[in-house]
Amino acid sequence: WAAPRTLTAMRDAKEVWIVEGIFDAIAHVQRGNCAVSAMSSNAYPEASLKELAALRPGNLPTLVWGLDNEPGARAYTLKHAKRAEKLGFKSRAAQIKQRDGKKTDWNDLHLRALASDEPQEQWHADLAEARYLGDLLMAKTAMDKALIVYGREKRTEFHIEHSSRLYWFEFDALRFEKLCREQAADRDLAEVDELEQEAVAKLQRASASIHQIANCYPEALYFQRHEATDESWYFFRVDFPHDAPSVKGTFTGAQVASATEFKKRIISLAQGAVFSGSGHQLDRMMEDQLFNIKTVDTVDFVGYSQDHSAYIFGDVAVRNGELSLANSEDYFEFSKLRLKTTQKSIRMDIQRDAEAFRTEWLEWLWLCFGTHGMIALTFWFGSLFANQIRRAHKSFPFLEATGEAGAGKTTLLTFLWKLLARSDYEGFDPAKSSKAGRARAMGQTSGMPVVLLEADRDTPDKAHARSFEWDELKDYFGGGTLATRGVRNGGNDTYEPPFRGTIVISQNAAVDASEAILTRIVKLHFRKPNVTTESRVAADNLNGLQVEDLSHFLIKAVRAEGQVMEKFKERVGFFEARLREKTDLRLERVIKNHAQMLALLDCLRLVIDIPDDMIVQTRDALTSAAMERQSAISADHKVVNEFWETYEYLEGLNNGERSTLNHSRDPNKIAINLNEFVAAAGRNGQAVPDLVDLRKHLTDSRRYKLISVNTAVNSNIRRTSLGADVTVKCWVFKKQ
């Protein structure tokens, strides 16, 4: 594209600017330049150039390639210039300096100049800088490029990149002055300043030296810091002159401060990368690259960052409902915020295309798992907002999924993980890990479930088995501290990351834990289904779905964050009031947990369409689950139940005429010596309990409340041979 007056100006213009956009061409025309738009960086205007060559034979203008300053456009600039040379054209280039990572074009420079106090001076300054950067791009050798830099900056030593190799340039100013004086004397010139520019350039080249100090080009992109742990790194990109892709990685402060450490780090980071520079050369290079380098905030997990109000998932992020992709330097830009995650061990395959999201799976899920599947789906969905919910309501429930082998728990879990962009994943066994290992595993994600598998079974790893207790999960209900570790800064600072995820317990047996844990749980118990042809096909369909078919659910959900939290706030109070109307529900924590799940079920409808009958049945199932949880917590542990049933059986052997185990003289109390109880049970063919378990659980007895342990009781059923009273150590309970 060319403006009409440009076509006229082309007949005698000394330079013809070739830019990308039409508005860029118009900006140059308004500044008095002859400019045309190629419409795209990859478009080579061969026919137009041939026409221009025919129009001005022997008097061709210089072509100035003013394409965008980005890798692809720079490569095309060099290709186009080489092709134009074959037609007889001389070529130059002009590259606009990019500031703050934002793309700037010629029209932007034109508008910036108009807005300045001295428009003409500002435009010429920007144009001179662009020509300088263009000359650097077009330099054919490292020496040519270095001399261009020297001509502008007059520094006598510096590093330079050419063809993705690192060079060190030095200029001998004394030698240059000597050569200039000798040249001037040979030509009988009164002053050195009278030397022609061409002669001076030759003398500069003779006074300069350049040599390679790395077979690649390492460039510091930004400084990244983790404030909580006081850890920091410099993030580098290493480019190669061959076809291998660029490598990116971090260098510590110590590694950029020592040539030896830098050499070790770069060769381990990038295959075949060798740095042979000296400490002095590295210091000067780092001074140039690290001065005023931009800073990027980091988080050491994937998921929701409460401090930044953003979801970070590898190369995809969502903030305030807006989807962002990581830039070429592996971080996200949100207004004035730069952010990235350093967590690389969690692989997420996120489908960004909404059209690829399949929705027929809801019917298959319902057919296979019914209300249990819908409750589990609601929990997975709600986990994405657990941090926001905890901030407002101070808690988020645990989910327990128990059931015999073959009930379909694994199928359900792997399917739900695909909705959150994780394939071939189920969870981990806490009984096979150390406490520090569990803390790290639980801290890798935020706003996602942490699934604990088969923690109830016996394991040969006794050391780790002893280290895991259900009660260590107690603080995670409100987002408590995962672990405390010292910060290596010479002081007494500590790093205490909070638990940012949610807890899912998947095992065959029911959780055997204290009341504090049991009241935090929403429980699902899976039974082996009556398999039909339809349910088998539905299960196969669920298993056959790929993560690419489902993971856009994650994007849909987190983009609806604002609507979800508003809906949740509105509905959770309503459901709490409804559950409190149930007179059998007395535990406030049980009410709160199940009200949150009911509210999240309503919020789920903002993301996917759910038929009304599924909603009604799932609400009824959650209400029933709350009632069952209340009953389970009110009931005694099975060991305690067996104890009292055996006690009552043994007491009834004498038809109630006299007690055989109760030493209490007070008719309102029961005093039992546990060793006597075990012996009596054995004599009468009853199951003999393990005393360690019995002592552990009797303290929470509900049928008869415990008053005291190992109390000396004046026995009502035992005498000495002379008829004297006997004192027996007993566990004393109150009859109700």
Secondary structure as GFF3:
##gff-version 3
##sequence-region A 1 736
A	DSSP	alpha_helix	4	9	.	.	.	ID=ss1
A	DSSP	beta_strand	15	19	.	.	.	ID=ss2
A	DSSP	alpha_helix	22	30	.	.	.	ID=ss3
A	DSSP	beta_strand	35	37	.	.	.	ID=ss4
A	DSSP	alpha_helix	46	55	.	.	.	ID=ss5
A	DSSP	beta_strand	62	66	.	.	.	ID=ss6
A	DSSP	alpha_helix	71	86	.	.	.	ID=ss7
A	DSSP	beta_strand	91	93	.	.	.	ID=ss8
A	DSSP	alpha_helix	106	115	.	.	.	ID=ss9
A	DSSP	alpha_helix	119	138	.	.	.	ID=ss10
A	DSSP	alpha_helix	142	153	.	.	.	ID=ss11
A	DSSP	beta_strand	157	162	.	.	.	ID=ss12
A	DSSP	beta_strand	165	171	.	.	.	ID=ss13
A	DSSP	alpha_helix	173	186	.	.	.	ID=ss14
A	DSSP	three_ten_helix	192	194	.	.	.	ID=ss15
A	DSSP	alpha_helix	197	206	.	.	.	ID=ss16
A	DSSP	beta_strand	208	214	.	.	.	ID=ss17
A	DSSP	beta_strand	217	226	.	.	.	ID=ss18
A	DSSP	beta_strand	231	239	.	.	.	ID=ss19
A	DSSP	beta_strand	247	251	.	.	.	ID=ss20
A	DSSP	alpha_helix	253	257	.	.	.	ID=ss21
A	DSSP	alpha_helix	259	269	.	.	.	ID=ss22
A	DSSP	alpha_helix	279	290	.	.	.	ID=ss23
A	DSSP	beta_strand	295	299	.	.	.	ID=ss24
A	DSSP	beta_strand	302	305	.	.	.	ID=ss25
A	DSSP	beta_strand	310	313	.	.	.	ID=ss26
A	DSSP	beta_strand	316	319	.	.	.	ID=ss27
A	DSSP	beta_strand	322	325	.	.	.	ID=ss28
A	DSSP	beta_strand	332	334	.	.	.	ID=ss29
A	DSSP	beta_strand	337	341	.	.	.	ID=ss30
A	DSSP	three_ten_helix	354	356	.	.	.	ID=ss31
A	DSSP	alpha_helix	361	383	.	.	.	ID=ss32
A	DSSP	alpha_helix	386	393	.	.	.	ID=ss33
A	DSSP	beta_strand	398	403	.	.	.	ID=ss34
A	DSSP	alpha_helix	409	419	.	.	.	ID=ss35
A	DSSP	three_ten_helix	430	432	.	.	.	ID=ss36
A	DSSP	alpha_helix	435	442	.	.	.	ID=ss37
A	DSSP	beta_strand	445	446	.	.	.	ID=ss38
A	DSSP	beta_strand	449	453	.	.	.	ID=ss39
A	DSSP	alpha_helix	462	467	.	.	.	ID=ss40
A	DSSP	three_ten_helix	470	478	.	.	.	ID=ss41
A	DSSP	beta_strand	485	486	.	.	.	ID=ss42
A	DSSP	beta_strand	494	495	.	.	.	ID=ss43
A	DSSP	beta_strand	502	507	.	.	.	ID=ss44
A	DSSP	alpha_helix	515	518	.	.	.	ID=ss45
A	DSSP	beta_strand	521	526	.	.	.	ID=ss46
A	DSSP	alpha_helix	533	544	.	.	.	ID=ss47
A	DSSP	alpha_helix	547	550	.	.	.	ID=ss48
A	DSSP	alpha_helix	552	559	.	.	.	ID=ss49
A	DSSP	alpha_helix	561	580	.	.	.	ID=ss50
A	DSSP	alpha_helix	588	604	.	.	.	ID=ss51
A	DSSP	alpha_helix	612	634	.	.	.	ID=ss52
A	DSSP	alpha_helix	638	651	.	.	.	ID=ss53
A	DSSP	three_ten_helix	652	654	.	.	.	ID=ss54
A	DSSP	beta_strand	669	672	.	.	.	ID=ss55
A	DSSP	alpha_helix	674	683	.	.	.	ID=ss56
A	DSSP	alpha_helix	691	698	.	.	.	ID=ss57
A	DSSP	beta_strand	705	719	.	.	.	ID=ss58
A	DSSP	beta_strand	725	734	.	.	.	ID=ss59
###
